[in-house]
Amino acid sequence: MDDMKTDCKGCSATVRVTPAEAEDAFAKLRLPPGTRLADETEYRRRLDICSSCVELEYGTTCRQCGCLVQVRAHLASDGCPRPGGSGWKK
């Protein structure tokens, strides 16, 4: 492991999760009825964009907003939080 600090500033928990753990977190969410989800093609497209973004940390965390991109990318109404315009725009 590198020498980079990996603990949350506000607690003693690690901030690193694997992509599989992020997917598992999404699967366990209790979303409000009617929450629209991105279809699989759109979800994969969003993750592809995130994977090449300089703001992606640990392969899962967006440095702009702190979200797990594997969760945010599933939500149809969410956009990329990058300043100056969403990286997810088509």
N, C-alpha and C positions, 0 to 999 in steps of 0.2 A: 504494500500500500504506500502511496506517496505521503509526503510530509504535510500535505494540505489539511487544514482543520476541517473535520467532517461532522462536528457536533453542532446542533442547533444553538443559536445564541441564547435562546430563552429556556433551554432545558438541557438535560444530559443525553437526550436521544440522538441517534445518528440521523443525518439528513439524507443519507444515501439509501435508495431503494432500487431494486432491480426493475427492469421493464415488466417482468412477470409479477412482481409484487404490486406495481402500479396497476396492472390489469386486474389483479385480484381485488385491489381497493375499489376499482370501478364496479366490479361484479357485486360487491357488498353494499354499494350505495343504495339508499332508499330514495329513489327519485320520485318527485311528485307525479301523480297521474297526469298523463298528457305531455310529459316531457318528450320533446322530439329529439331523436338520436340521428347522428349522421349515418348514412349507409356505409357498408364495409369499404366500398371504393373510395368514398370521401374521407373516411377515417384513415385509411392507408395513405392517401394523398397528403393529408395534413401531417401525419407522422413523418413522411418522407421529407417534407419541407422543414419540419422541426429538427430532424436528424442532421441537417446541414447548416443549421442556424448557430451562429457564434454565441447566442444567449442560452443554449441548452447546456445544462450542467449535469454531469453523471449519467447522461443518456435518458434522463427522466424528468428533470426539473427545469422549468423556465425561470431564468434569472430576472425577467421583467416583472413577473407577478408571483412567483413562488409555487405555481401550480404544478401538478404532475401532468405532463403533456398527454400521457396515455388516457387520462380522465377527461381533460378539457377537449381533446380532439373528438371524443365520442359525442359531445353535446352539440347538436345542430345549431343552436342559437349562439354559441360562444364563438369568439374570434380570436385571432392571434393578438396578444397584447403589445406587440412591438410598436414603439412610438413611430409616428410618421406613416402609419398604415399597416394593415394586417398582412402578414406574410402568407396568409391562406387565401387571399383574394385570387379569383380565377382569372 
